[in-house]
Each structure stands twice: as structure tokens, then as C-alpha cells.
Amino acid sequence: MAILAEQVDGVIGVDTHRDTLAAAAVSPIGAVLASTDSPANARGYRRLLDFARENVPGRRCWALEGIGSYGAGLASFLDQAGEHVVEVCRPKRAANRGGRKTDILDAVRAAKEALATEHLIQPRLRGEREALRVLLATRQGAVLASTAAINQLKALIVSAPDDLRAELRKLKRPAQLTHCAQLRDRPARDLEHRMTARALRSTALRVQALQAEAKDLEKEILALVREVAPELLGLLGVGPITAAQILVSWSHRGRFRSEAAFASFAGVSPIPASSGLTNRHRLNRSGDRQLNRAMHTITLIRMRLDPATKAYVNRKITEGKTSRDAQRCLKRVICRSIFKTLERTERTERTERTKTGNIKELTQAA
């Protein structure tokens, strides 16, 4: 496979920050042609585009760091302008820096990283995918805050006055939440009792509000997933949250060169760990851990509910694999199936859009 240096006349490396952007134009052989910096706003984006057209007028590519954060605005602007954009990880710096650290040097390193990389990283799409991502992140924040508030409520109950603790300890958690949310001040009680009741009421109301927020966000996520990839929800073990996470990590068709690359990104590709007469594989701890978590959730559900999955695991164990090794093999199979579903769904949607567009054109012509 040809590397980027054989396909372009130059690369524009960009080191992104909250307020500033540093850019460097680098030739295919690694020579620095020019460098500049600009503010991280619409005016700065246009200035960088003019800089690229002046120094690399022919075939060029942009290598951006932090496309998912500080570089999101520039990446979107360049995509709308028809520019070729790739994402680079943080460039490796020399072990002995010698105090040499500037934004321009980081931009040069980003460009050289893209030139030397065989498999380039395509930026994730925005639009529906970004909508799912922000909803997932917000829901996750609400769930974590709810868990922390529940733990705080439990701690308050443990240290509450004896009569209040005896009143609450016999209840299960949903009933505890409802009861604590309805607690009222009792003027006849001492100060400790009144303030503890107030703290319990405040914490319980916060838990209920966070749980309601998480449910509302889950409904929004479900509606989006049904619109983008309803086929995912038809797979056993795939719910709205896991489906949304898969779509966010996958992004779009063609971003991964193969299902093996997608499995590696998901952290479900086994890593050889053989030695001597021992032939085995170990767990892959790299990749997108949120996507890996979604795959693990699907695997556990299928192992519990799907007869075909149970038979597959038993067969692997009969072949001499441990239960964990059998589970890793199963994750790999599930990942392959999900990847094919995603790629097939995207292809079908494009075909339907093309047919719809042709029908509209014929109708207008008639």
C-alpha cells in the first residue's frame, strides 16, 4: 500500500489549541517549506487555507491533532472546503528534548507522522454521529452522578440517628429514595435529626432528577439509533446504548479498511502470547475501551440467552480452550458480524438515497 508521501505534493501539519493554531507546510521528503500560526476561529481557518494554497498549491493533505476536541472546528471547515484531512496521534518526541518544544515543532512532527504512516486515520463524521456522542457523554455523566448520589444517600442512612435509620434500613432502594424525597422537617426533633432529614431529602431528590434525565436522554438516543441504523437494534444483545456507542466509534463506511482493523480498534483481536510449546493468545487491552465495553455487554447477554452462542462456547471449551479464551473468540465473531451489518446498512442507505434522487429528477423533468 502506497504511503502518503507518494500521493501528495505536501502536507500541512497543524498543532491545535483552544485559542491558537500552529501550522507547518512540509514537503514529501520531510523538508519544512513554511510555518505560521493563527487564531482558532473562522478568520484563522481561512488564513490557514490561504497559507496552504500558497505553499502547497498542488495535491496536499492536512494532518491534524485533536480532531475530536480543539481541532474539530478546523476539520469541519476544511471538509466543507473539499480538503483532504487525516487525523494523527500525538507525535512522538525525542527522549532528550533539550528544551526544544514549540507549537510549530509539534505541527512539523504531525506532518511527518502522516507522511511516514502507512494506514492513515480518517476523521470521524459529525452530524448524526456527533449528536449521538454528545447524548451518550451527557447520559454517562448523569449516570455517574446518580451513582455517586446514591452512595452518598447510603452513607447518610448509615450514620443517621437511630430512629431515622431504623425507619429507612428496612426499605429497598427505590422505596428508600421515595421515602427520603418525601421527608419533612420535624420541629419537635433535635437539630441533628432535622438536618439529617434535610440532607436525605436533598440527596434523594437529586438522585431522582438525575435518573429522570438519564431516561430522557436514553429515549433521545433510541430515536436517533432507529433513524440511523435500525438493523443494529434487531441484533440479539444490542440495546440503544450499546448500538449508539458502536455507531459513534465506527462513524462511517470506509473508515476501517477491514473487519480485522475494526476488531483491533475494538480491542477484541487476540494478541499472540506463545512461547516454546505453549501456543496461546492474550487479552487485547488497547483500542477504544468504550467500544470494547459495548462488545463485552453484547457477549455476556448472548452467552446467557442465545442457545447457538452457548453451543459455540461449549465447543470451544471442548477443543481445549479456557472459558475466557472461548469468550474472546466469541467477541471476535460478534465484532465481525456487527461490522458487516454496519457496512451493509451504509451501502443500502446510499443506494436508496440514489434511487430517491433519480426518481425526484425524473419527476421534475416530467
Summary of the structure (lengths in Angstrom):
residues: 366
radius of gyration: 27.0
end to end distance: 47.3
largest distance: 84.6
contacts: 1088
relative contact order: 0.07
helix: 60%
strand: 10%
